[in-house]
Amino acid sequence: MTCHTWTTDVQKEWLESQKAAFIAAKQKGSTAMKEFYQEVFEKFQEKWPVAGTTELAAKIKHEKYDKVCLLFPP
């Protein structure tokens, strides 16, 4: 049985492309690793914004709620 992944194939491919930078940062130490993770996280969110931003999730939820309210007015 295979493991279920949390990424799409495109996201996984993009993350795989970051391996060389990960290895380089790991060799430099904890400060470089912190910078690497921050940069990768920011780039990931730019490409796939639904991936974890609370504000965006709230906005999407409100938009869905607003559409439902339009269908069923009080």
C-alpha positions in Angstrom: 0.0 0.0 0.0 1.4 3.4 -0.9 1.4 6.5 1.3 -1.0 9.3 0.6 0.8 12.5 -0.2 -0.3 16.0 0.7 1.0 17.5 -2.5 -0.1 17.4 -6.1 2.3 15.9 -8.6 3.2 19.5 -9.8 3.8 20.6 -6.2 6.0 17.5 -5.5 8.0 18.2 -8.6 8.6 21.8 -7.6 9.6 20.7 -4.1 12.0 18.1 -5.5 13.6 20.9 -7.6 14.5 22.6 -4.3 16.7 19.7 -3.1 20.0 21.1 -4.2 19.3 24.4 -2.3 18.2 22.3 0.7 21.5 20.3 0.8 23.6 23.5 0.4 21.7 25.2 3.3 22.0 22.1 5.5 25.8 22.1 5.0 25.9 25.8 6.1 24.0 25.3 9.3 20.9 26.3 11.2 20.7 29.9 10.1 20.9 29.0 6.5 18.3 26.2 7.0 15.9 28.8 8.6 16.4 31.1 5.6 15.9 28.2 3.2 12.6 27.1 4.8 11.3 30.6 5.0 12.1 31.3 1.3 10.7 27.9 0.1 7.5 28.4 2.2 7.0 31.9 0.7 7.6 30.7 -2.8 5.2 27.8 -2.3 2.5 30.0 -1.0 2.9 32.4 -4.0 2.5 29.5 -6.4 -0.3 27.7 -4.4 -1.8 30.4 -2.1 -4.5 28.1 -0.6 -1.8 26.1 1.1 -2.1 27.4 4.6 -2.8 31.1 4.8 -5.5 31.8 7.4 -6.6 35.0 5.8 -7.1 33.4 2.4 -9.0 30.4 3.9 -11.3 32.8 5.7 -11.9 34.8 2.6 -12.8 31.7 0.6 -15.1 30.5 3.4 -16.9 33.8 3.5 -17.3 33.9 -0.3 -18.9 30.4 -0.3 -21.1 31.5 2.6 -22.1 34.7 0.7 -23.1 32.6 -2.4 -25.2 30.3 -0.3 -26.9 33.3 1.4 -27.8 34.7 -2.1 -29.4 31.4 -3.0 -31.5 31.3 0.2 -32.3 34.8 1.3 -33.8 35.3 4.8 
